[in-house]
Amino acid sequence: MEYLNPVLVGVFASLIVLYSAFKVYFYASSRVKYSAARLFLMRDKTISSLKALVVSVVIFITGRVVSILILLNVLGESVIYSVRVPIDVTATILLTYALLSLHEVVKPRRVEVKASRSSS
């Protein structure tokens, strides 16, 4: 465990989530109508990413409940490394998946139109 520090993993995972959130925000706010249309056109991917987002929030709240129980001395502080850190990492991974899926949905696509040859 000395090579894989949970705090370091949390920092890197949080930076990835932050970067993904900025990318989704940038693409969604730059072309609002296009992004909204893509959310409805890519319905299955949108629904799966929103489900992952909801599960991520539920897992995150579970981690906060564990933290509150530690502060109230209901649980010992050893629970932080054995329970809360894996909960936080799981929530971060799911949040990253949800944001990257949403990024794929709202990201503008380049469409190239090839000119057709007309026979003369």
Backbone atoms as SQL, in Angstrom:
CREATE TABLE atoms (id INTEGER PRIMARY KEY, chain TEXT, resi INTEGER, resn TEXT, atom TEXT, x REAL, y REAL, z REAL);
INSERT INTO atoms VALUES
  (1, 'A', 1, 'MET', 'N', 0.819, -1.199, 0.000),
  (2, 'A', 1, 'MET', 'CA', 0.000, 0.000, 0.000),
  (3, 'A', 1, 'MET', 'C', 0.860, 1.260, 0.000),
  (4, 'A', 2, 'GLU', 'N', 2.171, 1.095, 0.200),
  (5, 'A', 2, 'GLU', 'CA', 3.002, 2.281, 0.238),
  (6, 'A', 2, 'GLU', 'C', 3.213, 2.887, -1.142),
  (7, 'A', 3, 'TYR', 'N', 3.052, 2.115, -2.213),
  (8, 'A', 3, 'TYR', 'CA', 3.181, 2.663, -3.554),
  (9, 'A', 3, 'TYR', 'C', 1.888, 3.316, -4.040),
  (10, 'A', 4, 'LEU', 'N', 0.775, 2.841, -3.535),
  (11, 'A', 4, 'LEU', 'CA', -0.531, 3.340, -3.957),
  (12, 'A', 4, 'LEU', 'C', -1.179, 4.065, -2.785),
  (13, 'A', 5, 'ASN', 'N', -0.809, 5.310, -2.594),
  (14, 'A', 5, 'ASN', 'CA', -1.330, 6.119, -1.507),
  (15, 'A', 5, 'ASN', 'C', -2.763, 6.537, -1.838),
  (16, 'A', 6, 'PRO', 'N', -3.737, 6.235, -0.968),
  (17, 'A', 6, 'PRO', 'CA', -5.133, 6.579, -1.259),
  (18, 'A', 6, 'PRO', 'C', -5.360, 8.077, -1.452),
  (19, 'A', 7, 'VAL', 'N', -4.607, 8.896, -0.753),
  (20, 'A', 7, 'VAL', 'CA', -4.765, 10.339, -0.911),
  (21, 'A', 7, 'VAL', 'C', -4.300, 10.765, -2.298),
  (22, 'A', 8, 'LEU', 'N', -3.200, 10.190, -2.760),
  (23, 'A', 8, 'LEU', 'CA', -2.685, 10.503, -4.087),
  (24, 'A', 8, 'LEU', 'C', -3.662, 10.046, -5.171),
  (25, 'A', 9, 'VAL', 'N', -4.234, 8.873, -5.005),
  (26, 'A', 9, 'VAL', 'CA', -5.238, 8.369, -5.951),
  (27, 'A', 9, 'VAL', 'C', -6.435, 9.307, -5.974),
  (28, 'A', 10, 'GLY', 'N', -6.857, 9.766, -4.812),
  (29, 'A', 10, 'GLY', 'CA', -7.993, 10.681, -4.733),
  (30, 'A', 10, 'GLY', 'C', -7.724, 12.006, -5.420),
  (31, 'A', 11, 'VAL', 'N', -6.490, 12.512, -5.269),
  (32, 'A', 11, 'VAL', 'CA', -6.135, 13.783, -5.908),
  (33, 'A', 11, 'VAL', 'C', -6.141, 13.635, -7.426),
  (34, 'A', 12, 'PHE', 'N', -5.520, 12.583, -7.950),
  (35, 'A', 12, 'PHE', 'CA', -5.488, 12.386, -9.398),
  (36, 'A', 12, 'PHE', 'C', -6.885, 12.127, -9.957),
  (37, 'A', 13, 'ALA', 'N', -7.675, 11.328, -9.255),
  (38, 'A', 13, 'ALA', 'CA', -9.030, 11.053, -9.720),
  (39, 'A', 13, 'ALA', 'C', -9.877, 12.324, -9.709),
  (40, 'A', 14, 'SER', 'N', -9.694, 13.144, -8.700),
  (41, 'A', 14, 'SER', 'CA', -10.437, 14.402, -8.623),
  (42, 'A', 14, 'SER', 'C', -10.033, 15.357, -9.746),
  (43, 'A', 15, 'LEU', 'N', -8.766, 15.370, -10.101),
  (44, 'A', 15, 'LEU', 'CA', -8.320, 16.210, -11.218),
  (45, 'A', 15, 'LEU', 'C', -8.914, 15.740, -12.544),
  (46, 'A', 16, 'ILE', 'N', -9.018, 14.432, -12.720),
  (47, 'A', 16, 'ILE', 'CA', -9.637, 13.889, -13.934),
  (48, 'A', 16, 'ILE', 'C', -11.110, 14.261, -13.990),
  (49, 'A', 17, 'VAL', 'N', -11.813, 14.153, -12.858),
  (50, 'A', 17, 'VAL', 'CA', -13.223, 14.529, -12.810),
  (51, 'A', 17, 'VAL', 'C', -13.393, 16.017, -13.096),
  (52, 'A', 18, 'LEU', 'N', -12.545, 16.840, -12.516),
  (53, 'A', 18, 'LEU', 'CA', -12.628, 18.284, -12.738),
  (54, 'A', 18, 'LEU', 'C', -12.410, 18.629, -14.211),
  (55, 'A', 19, 'TYR', 'N', -11.412, 18.020, -14.822),
  (56, 'A', 19, 'TYR', 'CA', -11.145, 18.248, -16.237),
  (57, 'A', 19, 'TYR', 'C', -12.329, 17.800, -17.098),
  (58, 'A', 20, 'SER', 'N', -12.895, 16.642, -16.797),
  (59, 'A', 20, 'SER', 'CA', -14.050, 16.139, -17.553),
  (60, 'A', 20, 'SER', 'C', -15.257, 17.049, -17.391),
  (61, 'A', 21, 'ALA', 'N', -15.468, 17.538, -16.184),
  (62, 'A', 21, 'ALA', 'CA', -16.605, 18.431, -15.941),
  (63, 'A', 21, 'ALA', 'C', -16.452, 19.730, -16.723),
  (64, 'A', 22, 'PHE', 'N', -15.232, 20.271, -16.782),
  (65, 'A', 22, 'PHE', 'CA', -15.005, 21.487, -17.566),
  (66, 'A', 22, 'PHE', 'C', -15.231, 21.248, -19.053),
  (67, 'A', 23, 'LYS', 'N', -14.807, 20.084, -19.548),
  (68, 'A', 23, 'LYS', 'CA', -15.014, 19.782, -20.962),
  (69, 'A', 23, 'LYS', 'C', -16.501, 19.674, -21.285),
  (70, 'A', 24, 'VAL', 'N', -17.254, 18.989, -20.439),
  (71, 'A', 24, 'VAL', 'CA', -18.699, 18.861, -20.673),
  (72, 'A', 24, 'VAL', 'C', -19.362, 20.229, -20.605),
  (73, 'A', 25, 'TYR', 'N', -18.990, 21.029, -19.630),
  (74, 'A', 25, 'TYR', 'CA', -19.568, 22.366, -19.502),
  (75, 'A', 25, 'TYR', 'C', -19.229, 23.231, -20.715),
  (76, 'A', 26, 'PHE', 'N', -17.979, 23.175, -21.153),
  (77, 'A', 26, 'PHE', 'CA', -17.561, 23.987, -22.289),
  (78, 'A', 26, 'PHE', 'C', -18.341, 23.616, -23.550),
  (79, 'A', 27, 'TYR', 'N', -18.441, 22.328, -23.849),
  (80, 'A', 27, 'TYR', 'CA', -19.152, 21.912, -25.056),
  (81, 'A', 27, 'TYR', 'C', -20.651, 22.175, -24.956),
  (82, 'A', 28, 'ALA', 'N', -21.217, 21.943, -23.775),
  (83, 'A', 28, 'ALA', 'CA', -22.663, 22.138, -23.621),
  (84, 'A', 28, 'ALA', 'C', -23.043, 23.614, -23.653),
  (85, 'A', 29, 'SER', 'N', -22.172, 24.479, -23.147),
  (86, 'A', 29, 'SER', 'CA', -22.526, 25.894, -23.115),
  (87, 'A', 29, 'SER', 'C', -22.164, 26.628, -24.398),
  (88, 'A', 30, 'SER', 'N', -21.260, 26.074, -25.189),
  (89, 'A', 30, 'SER', 'CA', -20.881, 26.765, -26.418),
  (90, 'A', 30, 'SER', 'C', -21.943, 26.615, -27.504),
  (91, 'A', 31, 'ARG', 'N', -22.576, 25.473, -27.563),
  (92, 'A', 31, 'ARG', 'CA', -23.628, 25.235, -28.552),
  (93, 'A', 31, 'ARG', 'C', -24.798, 24.564, -27.844),
  (94, 'A', 32, 'VAL', 'N', -25.623, 25.360, -27.199),
  (95, 'A', 32, 'VAL', 'CA', -26.663, 24.841, -26.307),
  (96, 'A', 32, 'VAL', 'C', -27.704, 24.013, -27.064),
  (97, 'A', 33, 'LYS', 'N', -28.229, 24.529, -28.157),
  (98, 'A', 33, 'LYS', 'CA', -29.273, 23.799, -28.891),
  (99, 'A', 33, 'LYS', 'C', -28.732, 22.496, -29.471),
  (100, 'A', 34, 'TYR', 'N', -27.528, 22.544, -29.986),
  (101, 'A', 34, 'TYR', 'CA', -26.901, 21.343, -30.533),
  (102, 'A', 34, 'TYR', 'C', -26.721, 20.294, -29.435),
  (103, 'A', 35, 'SER', 'N', -26.226, 20.721, -28.285),
  (104, 'A', 35, 'SER', 'CA', -25.992, 19.787, -27.180),
  (105, 'A', 35, 'SER', 'C', -27.295, 19.196, -26.671),
  (106, 'A', 36, 'ALA', 'N', -28.332, 20.013, -26.556),
  (107, 'A', 36, 'ALA', 'CA', -29.636, 19.515, -26.105),
  (108, 'A', 36, 'ALA', 'C', -30.204, 18.519, -27.105),
  (109, 'A', 37, 'ALA', 'N', -30.046, 18.804, -28.376),
  (110, 'A', 37, 'ALA', 'CA', -30.532, 17.871, -29.397),
  (111, 'A', 37, 'ALA', 'C', -29.782, 16.551, -29.318),
  (112, 'A', 38, 'ARG', 'N', -28.465, 16.603, -29.117),
  (113, 'A', 38, 'ARG', 'CA', -27.675, 15.361, -29.021),
  (114, 'A', 38, 'ARG', 'C', -28.064, 14.545, -27.784),
  (115, 'A', 39, 'LEU', 'N', -28.437, 15.220, -26.697),
  (116, 'A', 39, 'LEU', 'CA', -28.877, 14.483, -25.505),
  (117, 'A', 39, 'LEU', 'C', -30.100, 13.636, -25.817),
  (118, 'A', 40, 'PHE', 'N', -31.004, 14.176, -26.631),
  (119, 'A', 40, 'PHE', 'CA', -32.207, 13.420, -26.974),
  (120, 'A', 40, 'PHE', 'C', -31.949, 12.410, -28.086),
  (121, 'A', 41, 'LEU', 'N', -31.059, 12.733, -29.000),
  (122, 'A', 41, 'LEU', 'CA', -30.777, 11.803, -30.091),
  (123, 'A', 41, 'LEU', 'C', -29.990, 10.578, -29.617),
  (124, 'A', 42, 'MET', 'N', -29.105, 10.779, -28.673),
  (125, 'A', 42, 'MET', 'CA', -28.324, 9.664, -28.128),
  (126, 'A', 42, 'MET', 'C', -28.905, 9.263, -26.774),
  (127, 'A', 43, 'ARG', 'N', -30.166, 8.892, -26.826),
  (128, 'A', 43, 'ARG', 'CA', -30.960, 8.641, -25.617),
  (129, 'A', 43, 'ARG', 'C', -30.352, 7.565, -24.718),
  (130, 'A', 44, 'ASP', 'N', -29.960, 6.428, -25.289),
  (131, 'A', 44, 'ASP', 'CA', -29.456, 5.320, -24.477),
  (132, 'A', 44, 'ASP', 'C', -28.171, 5.688, -23.733),
  (133, 'A', 45, 'LYS', 'N', -27.256, 6.359, -24.433),
  (134, 'A', 45, 'LYS', 'CA', -26.006, 6.755, -23.784),
  (135, 'A', 45, 'LYS', 'C', -26.255, 7.821, -22.721),
  (136, 'A', 46, 'THR', 'N', -27.199, 8.728, -22.986),
  (137, 'A', 46, 'THR', 'CA', -27.534, 9.762, -22.009),
  (138, 'A', 46, 'THR', 'C', -28.123, 9.144, -20.754),
  (139, 'A', 47, 'ILE', 'N', -29.036, 8.202, -20.925),
  (140, 'A', 47, 'ILE', 'CA', -29.674, 7.557, -19.768),
  (141, 'A', 47, 'ILE', 'C', -28.654, 6.764, -18.961),
  (142, 'A', 48, 'SER', 'N', -27.762, 6.043, -19.628),
  (143, 'A', 48, 'SER', 'CA', -26.768, 5.267, -18.870),
  (144, 'A', 48, 'SER', 'C', -25.806, 6.178, -18.118),
  (145, 'A', 49, 'SER', 'N', -25.448, 7.308, -18.724),
  (146, 'A', 49, 'SER', 'CA', -24.543, 8.210, -18.007),
  (147, 'A', 49, 'SER', 'C', -25.250, 8.896, -16.846),
  (148, 'A', 50, 'LEU', 'N', -26.529, 9.213, -17.002),
  (149, 'A', 50, 'LEU', 'CA', -27.270, 9.810, -15.884),
  (150, 'A', 50, 'LEU', 'C', -27.489, 8.808, -14.756),
  (151, 'A', 51, 'LYS', 'N', -27.695, 7.535, -15.101),
  (152, 'A', 51, 'LYS', 'CA', -27.797, 6.499, -14.060),
  (153, 'A', 51, 'LYS', 'C', -26.486, 6.379, -13.289),
  (154, 'A', 52, 'ALA', 'N', -25.362, 6.401, -14.013),
  (155, 'A', 52, 'ALA', 'CA', -24.051, 6.342, -13.347),
  (156, 'A', 52, 'ALA', 'C', -23.838, 7.562, -12.473),
  (157, 'A', 53, 'LEU', 'N', -24.318, 8.707, -12.927),
  (158, 'A', 53, 'LEU', 'CA', -24.202, 9.928, -12.132),
  (159, 'A', 53, 'LEU', 'C', -24.996, 9.818, -10.832),
  (160, 'A', 54, 'VAL', 'N', -26.216, 9.290, -10.908),
  (161, 'A', 54, 'VAL', 'CA', -27.051, 9.137, -9.709),
  (162, 'A', 54, 'VAL', 'C', -26.427, 8.129, -8.749),
  (163, 'A', 55, 'VAL', 'N', -25.942, 7.008, -9.265),
  (164, 'A', 55, 'VAL', 'CA', -25.305, 6.006, -8.401),
  (165, 'A', 55, 'VAL', 'C', -24.055, 6.596, -7.757),
  (166, 'A', 56, 'SER', 'N', -23.316, 7.384, -8.508),
  (167, 'A', 56, 'SER', 'CA', -22.129, 8.036, -7.963),
  (168, 'A', 56, 'SER', 'C', -22.477, 8.969, -6.814),
  (169, 'A', 57, 'VAL', 'N', -23.544, 9.727, -6.964),
  (170, 'A', 57, 'VAL', 'CA', -23.973, 10.638, -5.897),
  (171, 'A', 57, 'VAL', 'C', -24.416, 9.849, -4.665),
  (172, 'A', 58, 'VAL', 'N', -25.122, 8.752, -4.859),
  (173, 'A', 58, 'VAL', 'CA', -25.561, 7.927, -3.719),
  (174, 'A', 58, 'VAL', 'C', -24.354, 7.349, -2.982),
  (175, 'A', 59, 'ILE', 'N', -23.371, 6.863, -3.728),
  (176, 'A', 59, 'ILE', 'CA', -22.163, 6.320, -3.096),
  (177, 'A', 59, 'ILE', 'C', -21.393, 7.426, -2.379),
  (178, 'A', 60, 'PHE', 'N', -21.325, 8.603, -2.987),
  (179, 'A', 60, 'PHE', 'CA', -20.657, 9.737, -2.356),
  (180, 'A', 60, 'PHE', 'C', -21.336, 10.101, -1.035),
  (181, 'A', 61, 'ILE', 'N', -22.663, 10.131, -1.014),
  (182, 'A', 61, 'ILE', 'CA', -23.402, 10.446, 0.207),
  (183, 'A', 61, 'ILE', 'C', -23.162, 9.378, 1.264),
  (184, 'A', 62, 'THR', 'N', -23.045, 8.126, 0.840),
  (185, 'A', 62, 'THR', 'CA', -22.729, 7.052, 1.788),
  (186, 'A', 62, 'THR', 'C', -21.379, 7.312, 2.453),
  (187, 'A', 63, 'GLY', 'N', -20.408, 7.761, 1.675),
  (188, 'A', 63, 'GLY', 'CA', -19.101, 8.110, 2.244),
  (189, 'A', 63, 'GLY', 'C', -19.184, 9.246, 3.239),
  (190, 'A', 64, 'ARG', 'N', -20.039, 10.223, 2.952),
  (191, 'A', 64, 'ARG', 'CA', -20.212, 11.337, 3.889),
  (192, 'A', 64, 'ARG', 'C', -20.904, 10.870, 5.169),
  (193, 'A', 65, 'VAL', 'N', -21.832, 9.934, 5.078),
  (194, 'A', 65, 'VAL', 'CA', -22.479, 9.390, 6.276),
  (195, 'A', 65, 'VAL', 'C', -21.450, 8.671, 7.137),
  (196, 'A', 66, 'VAL', 'N', -20.560, 7.924, 6.490),
  (197, 'A', 66, 'VAL', 'CA', -19.488, 7.255, 7.241),
  (198, 'A', 66, 'VAL', 'C', -18.613, 8.295, 7.941),
  (199, 'A', 67, 'SER', 'N', -18.316, 9.397, 7.262),
  (200, 'A', 67, 'SER', 'CA', -17.513, 10.457, 7.883),
  (201, 'A', 67, 'SER', 'C', -18.213, 11.064, 9.098),
  (202, 'A', 68, 'ILE', 'N', -19.511, 11.270, 8.979),
  (203, 'A', 68, 'ILE', 'CA', -20.275, 11.820, 10.112),
  (204, 'A', 68, 'ILE', 'C', -20.276, 10.846, 11.282),
  (205, 'A', 69, 'LEU', 'N', -20.417, 9.547, 10.984),
  (206, 'A', 69, 'LEU', 'CA', -20.385, 8.545, 12.057),
  (207, 'A', 69, 'LEU', 'C', -19.019, 8.489, 12.726),
  (208, 'A', 70, 'ILE', 'N', -17.959, 8.743, 11.969),
  (209, 'A', 70, 'ILE', 'CA', -16.614, 8.798, 12.564),
  (210, 'A', 70, 'ILE', 'C', -16.499, 10.018, 13.469),
  (211, 'A', 71, 'LEU', 'N', -17.020, 11.161, 13.017),
  (212, 'A', 71, 'LEU', 'CA', -16.970, 12.377, 13.834),
  (213, 'A', 71, 'LEU', 'C', -17.779, 12.244, 15.121),
  (214, 'A', 72, 'LEU', 'N', -18.862, 11.475, 15.072),
  (215, 'A', 72, 'LEU', 'CA', -19.695, 11.259, 16.255),
  (216, 'A', 72, 'LEU', 'C', -19.186, 10.127, 17.148),
  (217, 'A', 73, 'ASN', 'N', -18.016, 9.583, 16.798),
  (218, 'A', 73, 'ASN', 'CA', -17.386, 8.480, 17.540),
  (219, 'A', 73, 'ASN', 'C', -18.225, 7.216, 17.566),
  (220, 'A', 74, 'VAL', 'N', -19.071, 7.038, 16.578),
  (221, 'A', 74, 'VAL', 'CA', -19.810, 5.787, 16.442),
  (222, 'A', 74, 'VAL', 'C', -18.900, 4.739, 15.806),
  (223, 'A', 75, 'LEU', 'N', -18.075, 5.173, 14.867),
  (224, 'A', 75, 'LEU', 'CA', -17.099, 4.300, 14.215),
  (225, 'A', 75, 'LEU', 'C', -15.694, 4.789, 14.558),
  (226, 'A', 76, 'GLY', 'N', -14.744, 3.864, 14.544),
  (227, 'A', 76, 'GLY', 'CA', -13.362, 4.231, 14.815),
  (228, 'A', 76, 'GLY', 'C', -12.711, 4.890, 13.607),
  (229, 'A', 77, 'GLU', 'N', -11.590, 5.545, 13.850),
  (230, 'A', 77, 'GLU', 'CA', -10.898, 6.242, 12.763),
  (231, 'A', 77, 'GLU', 'C', -10.230, 5.291, 11.792),
  (232, 'A', 78, 'SER', 'N', -10.069, 4.040, 12.150),
  (233, 'A', 78, 'SER', 'CA', -9.480, 3.068, 11.226),
  (234, 'A', 78, 'SER', 'C', -10.411, 2.790, 10.046),
  (235, 'A', 79, 'VAL', 'N', -11.676, 3.141, 10.209),
  (236, 'A', 79, 'VAL', 'CA', -12.672, 2.935, 9.156),
  (237, 'A', 79, 'VAL', 'C', -12.388, 3.850, 7.955),
  (238, 'A', 80, 'ILE', 'N', -11.686, 4.946, 8.192),
  (239, 'A', 80, 'ILE', 'CA', -11.403, 5.887, 7.103),
  (240, 'A', 80, 'ILE', 'C', -10.677, 5.183, 5.959),
  (241, 'A', 81, 'TYR', 'N', -9.620, 4.428, 6.266),
  (242, 'A', 81, 'TYR', 'CA', -8.852, 3.773, 5.206),
  (243, 'A', 81, 'TYR', 'C', -9.502, 2.495, 4.705),
  (244, 'A', 82, 'SER', 'N', -10.227, 1.807, 5.561),
  (245, 'A', 82, 'SER', 'CA', -10.792, 0.532, 5.134),
  (246, 'A', 82, 'SER', 'C', -12.155, 0.658, 4.465),
  (247, 'A', 83, 'VAL', 'N', -12.912, 1.718, 4.760),
  (248, 'A', 83, 'VAL', 'CA', -14.255, 1.845, 4.196),
  (249, 'A', 83, 'VAL', 'C', -14.428, 3.116, 3.371),
  (250, 'A', 84, 'ARG', 'N', -14.094, 4.249, 3.950),
  (251, 'A', 84, 'ARG', 'CA', -14.414, 5.514, 3.289),
  (252, 'A', 84, 'ARG', 'C', -13.580, 5.770, 2.032),
  (253, 'A', 85, 'VAL', 'N', -12.303, 5.457, 2.071),
  (254, 'A', 85, 'VAL', 'CA', -11.461, 5.682, 0.892),
  (255, 'A', 85, 'VAL', 'C', -11.927, 4.838, -0.298),
  (256, 'A', 86, 'PRO', 'N', -12.217, 3.541, -0.124),
  (257, 'A', 86, 'PRO', 'CA', -12.752, 2.794, -1.274),
  (258, 'A', 86, 'PRO', 'C', -14.104, 3.329, -1.763),
  (259, 'A', 87, 'ILE', 'N', -14.928, 3.807, -0.841),
  (260, 'A', 87, 'ILE', 'CA', -16.211, 4.396, -1.241),
  (261, 'A', 87, 'ILE', 'C', -15.964, 5.642, -2.086),
  (262, 'A', 88, 'ASP', 'N', -15.041, 6.492, -1.660),
  (263, 'A', 88, 'ASP', 'CA', -14.743, 7.722, -2.400),
  (264, 'A', 88, 'ASP', 'C', -14.139, 7.429, -3.773),
  (265, 'A', 89, 'VAL', 'N', -13.256, 6.450, -3.843),
  (266, 'A', 89, 'VAL', 'CA', -12.647, 6.091, -5.124),
  (267, 'A', 89, 'VAL', 'C', -13.699, 5.526, -6.078),
  (268, 'A', 90, 'THR', 'N', -14.600, 4.703, -5.563),
  (269, 'A', 90, 'THR', 'CA', -15.677, 4.150, -6.388),
  (270, 'A', 90, 'THR', 'C', -16.587, 5.250, -6.910),
  (271, 'A', 91, 'ALA', 'N', -16.944, 6.181, -6.047),
  (272, 'A', 91, 'ALA', 'CA', -17.793, 7.296, -6.473),
  (273, 'A', 91, 'ALA', 'C', -17.089, 8.144, -7.523),
  (274, 'A', 92, 'THR', 'N', -15.807, 8.353, -7.363),
  (275, 'A', 92, 'THR', 'CA', -15.052, 9.150, -8.325),
  (276, 'A', 92, 'THR', 'C', -14.950, 8.450, -9.675),
  (277, 'A', 93, 'ILE', 'N', -14.740, 7.149, -9.668),
  (278, 'A', 93, 'ILE', 'CA', -14.669, 6.398, -10.924),
  (279, 'A', 93, 'ILE', 'C', -16.007, 6.448, -11.655),
  (280, 'A', 94, 'LEU', 'N', -17.102, 6.262, -10.930),
  (281, 'A', 94, 'LEU', 'CA', -18.421, 6.342, -11.563),
  (282, 'A', 94, 'LEU', 'C', -18.718, 7.744, -12.075),
  (283, 'A', 95, 'LEU', 'N', -18.332, 8.755, -11.327),
  (284, 'A', 95, 'LEU', 'CA', -18.543, 10.128, -11.769),
  (285, 'A', 95, 'LEU', 'C', -17.726, 10.418, -13.026),
  (286, 'A', 96, 'THR', 'N', -16.505, 9.906, -13.076),
  (287, 'A', 96, 'THR', 'CA', -15.674, 10.077, -14.267),
  (288, 'A', 96, 'THR', 'C', -16.322, 9.404, -15.476),
  (289, 'A', 97, 'TYR', 'N', -16.814, 8.192, -15.288),
  (290, 'A', 97, 'TYR', 'CA', -17.507, 7.492, -16.384),
  (291, 'A', 97, 'TYR', 'C', -18.716, 8.294, -16.856),
  (292, 'A', 98, 'ALA', 'N', -19.505, 8.805, -15.920),
  (293, 'A', 98, 'ALA', 'CA', -20.704, 9.566, -16.286),
  (294, 'A', 98, 'ALA', 'C', -20.341, 10.825, -17.060),
  (295, 'A', 99, 'LEU', 'N', -19.329, 11.541, -16.604),
  (296, 'A', 99, 'LEU', 'CA', -18.933, 12.775, -17.282),
  (297, 'A', 99, 'LEU', 'C', -18.320, 12.510, -18.651),
  (298, 'A', 100, 'LEU', 'N', -17.518, 11.463, -18.765),
  (299, 'A', 100, 'LEU', 'CA', -16.942, 11.147, -20.072),
  (300, 'A', 100, 'LEU', 'C', -18.012, 10.683, -21.053),
  (301, 'A', 101, 'SER', 'N', -19.028, 9.975, -20.563),
  (302, 'A', 101, 'SER', 'CA', -20.144, 9.584, -21.429),
  (303, 'A', 101, 'SER', 'C', -20.931, 10.802, -21.886),
  (304, 'A', 102, 'LEU', 'N', -21.188, 11.713, -20.968),
  (305, 'A', 102, 'LEU', 'CA', -21.885, 12.941, -21.345),
  (306, 'A', 102, 'LEU', 'C', -21.042, 13.779, -22.305),
  (307, 'A', 103, 'HIS', 'N', -19.743, 13.751, -22.117),
  (308, 'A', 103, 'HIS', 'CA', -18.855, 14.472, -23.026),
  (309, 'A', 103, 'HIS', 'C', -18.977, 13.912, -24.441),
  (310, 'A', 104, 'GLU', 'N', -19.030, 12.597, -24.564),
  (311, 'A', 104, 'GLU', 'CA', -19.197, 11.986, -25.879),
  (312, 'A', 104, 'GLU', 'C', -20.527, 12.375, -26.517),
  (313, 'A', 105, 'VAL', 'N', -21.537, 12.579, -25.701),
  (314, 'A', 105, 'VAL', 'CA', -22.855, 12.931, -26.231),
  (315, 'A', 105, 'VAL', 'C', -22.872, 14.373, -26.722),
  (316, 'A', 106, 'VAL', 'N', -22.375, 15.304, -25.945),
  (317, 'A', 106, 'VAL', 'CA', -22.519, 16.729, -26.282),
  (318, 'A', 106, 'VAL', 'C', -21.369, 17.273, -27.131),
  (319, 'A', 107, 'LYS', 'N', -20.328, 16.503, -27.334),
  (320, 'A', 107, 'LYS', 'CA', -19.183, 16.978, -28.106),
  (321, 'A', 107, 'LYS', 'C', -19.599, 17.204, -29.561),
  (322, 'A', 108, 'PRO', 'N', -19.271, 18.369, -30.085),
  (323, 'A', 108, 'PRO', 'CA', -19.620, 18.641, -31.483),
  (324, 'A', 108, 'PRO', 'C', -18.893, 17.700, -32.443),
  (325, 'A', 109, 'ARG', 'N', -19.592, 17.289, -33.468),
  (326, 'A', 109, 'ARG', 'CA', -19.028, 16.408, -34.485),
  (327, 'A', 109, 'ARG', 'C', -18.776, 17.192, -35.759),
  (328, 'A', 110, 'ARG', 'N', -17.709, 16.834, -36.419),
  (329, 'A', 110, 'ARG', 'CA', -17.446, 17.425, -37.735),
  (330, 'A', 110, 'ARG', 'C', -18.066, 16.531, -38.781),
  (331, 'A', 111, 'VAL', 'N', -18.845, 17.134, -39.627),
  (332, 'A', 111, 'VAL', 'CA', -19.465, 16.383, -40.710),
  (333, 'A', 111, 'VAL', 'C', -18.894, 16.911, -42.020),
  (334, 'A', 112, 'GLU', 'N', -18.323, 16.015, -42.769),
  (335, 'A', 112, 'GLU', 'CA', -17.787, 16.405, -44.065),
  (336, 'A', 112, 'GLU', 'C', -18.724, 15.908, -45.143),
  (337, 'A', 113, 'VAL', 'N', -19.096, 16.817, -45.996),
  (338, 'A', 113, 'VAL', 'CA', -19.993, 16.473, -47.082),
  (339, 'A', 113, 'VAL', 'C', -19.148, 16.336, -48.341),
  (340, 'A', 114, 'LYS', 'N', -19.209, 15.186, -48.945),
  (341, 'A', 114, 'LYS', 'CA', -18.456, 14.967, -50.173),
  (342, 'A', 114, 'LYS', 'C', -19.324, 15.368, -51.352),
  (343, 'A', 115, 'ALA', 'N', -18.735, 16.073, -52.239),
  (344, 'A', 115, 'ALA', 'CA', -19.479, 16.495, -53.434),
  (345, 'A', 115, 'ALA', 'C', -19.649, 15.296, -54.357),
  (346, 'A', 116, 'SER', 'N', -20.854, 15.143, -54.820),
  (347, 'A', 116, 'SER', 'CA', -21.112, 14.012, -55.718),
  (348, 'A', 116, 'SER', 'C', -20.734, 14.404, -57.127),
  (349, 'A', 117, 'ARG', 'N', -20.256, 13.443, -57.886),
  (350, 'A', 117, 'ARG', 'CA', -19.869, 13.686, -59.279),
  (351, 'A', 117, 'ARG', 'C', -21.103, 13.656, -60.152),
  (352, 'A', 118, 'SER', 'N', -21.239, 14.628, -60.917),
  (353, 'A', 118, 'SER', 'CA', -22.365, 14.631, -61.837),
  (354, 'A', 118, 'SER', 'C', -21.863, 14.245, -63.226),
  (355, 'A', 119, 'SER', 'N', -22.576, 13.356, -63.822),
  (356, 'A', 119, 'SER', 'CA', -22.188, 12.873, -65.154),
  (357, 'A', 119, 'SER', 'C', -22.683, 13.845, -66.199),
  (358, 'A', 120, 'SER', 'N', -21.790, 14.316, -67.029),
  (359, 'A', 120, 'SER', 'CA', -22.174, 15.244, -68.097),
  (360, 'A', 120, 'SER', 'C', -21.877, 14.674, -69.437);
